[in-house]
Amino acid sequence: MFAARGMAISFSVFVMVYCVLSLAVCFTWRRIRIYGQKHPVRRVADLLFALRMFPLVTAAVITAAFTVPSFLLLEPRTIDEPMGGAPLVLGLFGAVLGIFGLLNAGLALRKASRTISRWTSDAQPVQSCSPVPVLRMTRKFPAMTAAGIVHPRVLLSRAAEFVLNGNELQTALNHEVAHVRRRDNLKKLLLRFVAFPGMNGLEDAWLEATEMAADDAAVSNADDALDLAAALIKLSRLGPVEPPVELTAALVHSGALVMNARVERLVTWTEERLVPARNNSSSFELAYGLSAALAMIAIFAVTYSQLLVHVHTATEWLVR
């Protein structure tokens, strides 16, 4: 009974925090995105992904660091206290939410694995200077895509290899390698795990930002930008674009508006969009973040016991 009550309370707190924060993100992410547009697009992409994962991470930390310890340390094990309906319902909902997330992520992973296996059934390795293995496919679509999470590789169709010249092909490969380095396919898997109603707009904005961030990472001068723009145009003309496959990062898969925006950004490329190396400013930001984190940890260490008492009082109210 003690363990069951503890699980119900833990799931209840997790669900309440997760849902409240998710609703807050749904209503505020557009404003935060507008503010973040002052920064490079790769930072915008990182910010949007952090916003999307914020409810899950915060709810998990609060549950693991405060709810569970307060219950284990302060809840009497011999008390025969009836439990109200609220923690039972919320606990059941939390368990269902977790199971749904696991199933959603598992199905997406299974579907992507089967699709990639079908694409690579007759693929041949291509010699290249890319740090990621490149495989040549006989099929026409997708023209080029980064696939895999644990063992990533770039899949290249014969049609794409035929229509692109050397420079265009190299910049396109650089784009896919950027997706691999940023672990975008893993991030897509995490998004399937935290599926929540009303988050489609935020996820679409993140996908758009990741494509533009990969575009910026793939070029180092105006000529590279024009080569990548030409590659996008040529590959988009190969035929009808297939719907994107989950957990892959195809070079050409987005809608016409996003594709036009990407091409326009590349045609008007400037050196200000170069992915900056770590400089004094970023070092200062890192030092500032570490200092703030250490200060927060110190505050929690001093007040932790009091916080546990307050959390236990709140959970007692929830049980009643």
Secondary structure, 3 states (H helix, E strand, C coil): CHHHHHHHHHHHHHHHHHHHHHHHHHHHHHHHHHHHCCCCHHHHHHHHHHHHHHHHHHHHHHHHHHHHHHHHHHCCCCCCCCCCHHHHHHHHHHHHHHHHHHHHHHHHHHHHHHHHHHHCCCCEEECCCCCCCEEEECCCCCCEEEECCCCCEEEEEHHHHHHCCHHHHHHHHHHHHHHHHCCHHHHHHHHHHCCCCCCHHHHHHHHHHHHHHHHHHHCCCHHHHHHHHHHHHHHHCCCCCCCCCCCEEECCCCCHHHHHHHHHHHHCCCHHHCCCCCCHHHHHHHHHHHHHHHHHHHHHHHHHHHHHHHHHHHHHHHHC
